[in-house]
Amino acid sequence: MNTKSFRINEIFYSLQGEGHNTGRAAVFIRFAGCNLRCSFCDTEFDSYREMTASAIISAIAAYPARFVVLTGGEPTLQADEAFVDLLHQHGYEVAMESNGTRPAPRNLDWLTISPKPTHNAHLTHNAHSTHSPHLPYTPHSLPPNELKLIFDGITVPDDLLSQFPAPAPLLYLQPCDTGDAARNAQLLHDCIAYIEEHPQWRLSLQTHKLTGIK
């Protein structure tokens, strides 16, 4: 078995809280490390323990679901096709949540891309910009199944969708959780209004926060 070591922040069992697969029981493998530092990020992903692929397989075998979500941080910094193959060999359906700045393994069963605007060498989020992120797609890249954009009150950039190859992904807008209840209520209101005017988008809510689960 592959003895490569991965930096794992945590492995936990819950329901998928966002996007198309909302409500599905899933084993989450959270990889440590990210190449972005978004101001609104609500995930602690810097701490980790080293785990081999076999140790990860043993850990996730404790849970009944056969749906695995590779998340982070940014999972494309570590997860590769060999690791996805190993999960497939053990009977798992494999999804990944990525910021889209790096190519994802091509053998994923589901790919969610949540792109973030970039404005400097450190790729820092700026809530007042409409600049689209650069997405490194080539003819050999895996097309995403869904695009999940964090809605912080700005207009969705016109050139964003043109960066994705056919077939077109499902489009989700998710109101940003700012930590301020009044601001969050306004963003939800504005997000719903935006979708009513742009019906190609769907609303994504962080249902794990609404229901009080992890």
C-alpha positions in Angstrom: 0.0 0.0 0.0 1.1 3.6 -0.6 3.3 4.8 2.2 3.2 8.5 1.3 2.6 10.7 4.3 -0.2 13.3 4.3 -0.6 16.3 6.6 -4.2 15.8 8.0 -5.9 18.5 10.1 -8.8 16.2 11.0 -11.1 13.4 9.9 -14.7 13.6 11.0 -18.1 12.2 10.1 -21.1 14.5 9.5 -23.5 15.7 6.8 -22.4 17.7 3.8 -23.6 21.2 4.7 -23.2 23.1 1.4 -23.9 22.9 -2.3 -25.4 20.2 -4.4 -24.7 17.3 -2.0 -26.2 19.1 1.0 -27.7 16.6 3.5 -25.5 13.6 2.4 -23.7 11.7 5.2 -20.0 12.0 4.5 -16.6 11.3 5.9 -14.6 14.5 5.7 -10.8 14.3 5.3 -9.5 17.8 6.0 -6.0 18.4 4.6 -3.8 21.0 6.4 -2.4 24.0 4.6 -3.7 26.4 2.0 -2.2 28.7 -0.6 -4.8 31.4 0.1 -5.4 33.5 3.2 -9.0 34.7 2.9 -10.2 37.1 5.5 -13.6 35.4 5.8 -12.2 31.8 6.2 -13.8 30.0 9.2 -11.6 26.9 9.1 -8.5 26.3 11.3 -6.3 24.2 8.9 -2.7 25.0 10.0 -2.4 22.2 12.6 -1.9 18.7 11.5 -0.7 15.2 12.1 1.2 13.1 9.6 -0.8 10.1 8.4 -0.1 7.5 5.8 -2.7 6.5 3.2 -3.2 3.2 5.0 -3.8 5.0 8.3 -6.4 7.3 6.6 -8.2 4.3 5.2 -8.3 2.6 8.6 -9.6 5.8 10.2 -12.5 6.4 7.7 -13.5 2.7 7.8 -15.0 3.4 11.3 -17.9 5.3 9.6 -20.8 3.7 7.6 -21.0 6.2 4.7 -19.2 5.5 1.5 -19.0 9.1 0.5 -15.7 10.9 1.2 -15.1 14.6 0.9 -11.5 15.8 0.5 -11.3 19.3 1.9 -9.0 21.8 3.6 -7.3 24.1 3.6 -6.6 23.3 -0.1 -6.6 19.6 -0.8 -5.0 19.8 -4.2 -1.7 20.6 -2.4 -1.5 17.0 -1.3 -4.3 14.7 -2.6 -3.4 13.1 -5.9 -4.8 10.6 -8.3 -3.1 7.7 -6.6 -4.8 8.6 -3.3 -8.2 8.9 -5.0 -7.6 5.5 -6.7 -6.9 4.0 -3.3 -10.2 5.4 -2.0 -12.0 4.0 -5.0 -10.4 0.6 -4.4 -12.0 0.6 -0.9 -15.4 1.4 -2.3 -15.6 5.1 -1.7 -17.2 7.8 -3.8 -14.8 10.7 -3.7 -15.6 14.4 -3.8 -13.3 17.4 -3.4 -13.7 21.0 -2.4 -11.0 23.2 -3.9 -10.4 26.9 -4.4 -9.6 26.2 -8.1 -6.0 27.6 -8.1 -4.5 24.2 -8.8 -5.5 21.3 -11.1 -7.5 18.7 -9.3 -7.1 14.9 -9.6 -8.9 13.8 -12.8 -10.4 10.7 -11.3 -12.6 12.4 -8.7 -16.3 11.6 -8.7 -17.4 15.1 -7.8 -15.5 18.4 -7.9 -16.6 21.6 -6.2 -14.7 24.7 -6.9 -15.1 27.8 -4.7 -12.9 30.5 -6.4 -11.7 33.5 -4.4 -10.8 36.9 -5.9 -7.0 37.5 -5.9 -5.3 40.9 -5.7 -1.7 40.5 -4.8 1.2 38.0 -4.5 -0.3 36.6 -1.3 -3.7 36.0 -2.9 -5.5 37.9 -0.3 -9.3 38.3 -0.5 -10.7 41.8 -1.0 -14.4 42.1 -0.6 -14.7 45.3 -2.6 -13.3 44.0 -5.9 -15.0 42.4 -8.9 -11.7 41.0 -10.2 -12.0 37.3 -11.2 -9.6 34.8 -9.9 -7.4 33.0 -12.4 -8.3 29.4 -12.7 -5.6 27.1 -14.2 -7.7 25.2 -16.7 -6.2 23.4 -19.6 -7.9 21.0 -22.1 -6.7 18.2 -19.8 -8.2 19.7 -16.5 -11.1 18.0 -14.8 -14.2 20.2 -15.3 -15.9 21.1 -12.0 -19.3 19.7 -11.3 -20.3 22.7 -9.3 -19.1 26.3 -8.8 -19.8 27.7 -5.4 -19.1 31.4 -5.1 -19.0 33.2 -1.7 -21.4 36.1 -2.0 -20.2 39.2 -0.1 -22.4 41.8 -1.7 -20.4 42.4 -4.9 -21.5 41.8 -8.4 -20.4 38.4 -9.7 -17.6 39.0 -12.3 -18.8 38.7 -15.9 -15.7 36.9 -17.0 -15.8 34.2 -14.2 -18.0 31.6 -16.0 -16.0 32.0 -19.3 -13.0 30.4 -17.5 -14.8 27.1 -17.1 -14.9 24.5 -19.9 -18.0 22.7 -21.0 -20.1 21.1 -19.6 -21.1 24.1 -17.6 -21.0 23.4 -13.8 -24.0 23.9 -11.5 -23.8 27.4 -10.1 -24.3 28.2 -6.4 -24.1 31.5 -4.5 -23.4 31.2 -0.8 -23.8 34.2 1.5 -20.6 35.0 3.3 -20.6 34.4 7.1 -19.1 37.6 8.4 -19.7 36.8 12.1 -22.1 39.7 12.4 -25.7 38.7 12.5 -27.1 42.0 11.0 -24.5 41.9 8.2 -25.3 38.2 7.5 -29.0 38.9 7.3 -28.4 41.7 4.8 -26.1 39.5 2.7 -28.7 36.7 2.6 -31.3 39.2 1.5 -29.1 40.6 -1.2 -28.0 37.1 -2.3 -31.6 36.0 -2.8 -32.4 39.1 -4.7 -29.4 38.6 -7.0 -30.4 35.0 -7.7 -34.0 36.2 -8.5 -32.4 38.5 -11.1 -29.9 35.8 -12.3 -31.8 32.5 -12.1 -28.9 30.4 -13.5 -27.5 30.6 -9.9 -28.9 28.6 -6.9 -28.7 29.4 -3.3 -26.3 27.5 -1.0 -26.6 27.8 2.7 -24.3 26.5 5.4 -26.8 24.1 6.8 -24.3 22.6 9.2 -24.2 25.9 11.0 -27.9 26.3 10.9 -28.5 22.8 12.4 -25.6 23.0 14.8 -23.6 20.1 13.5 -19.9 20.0 12.5 
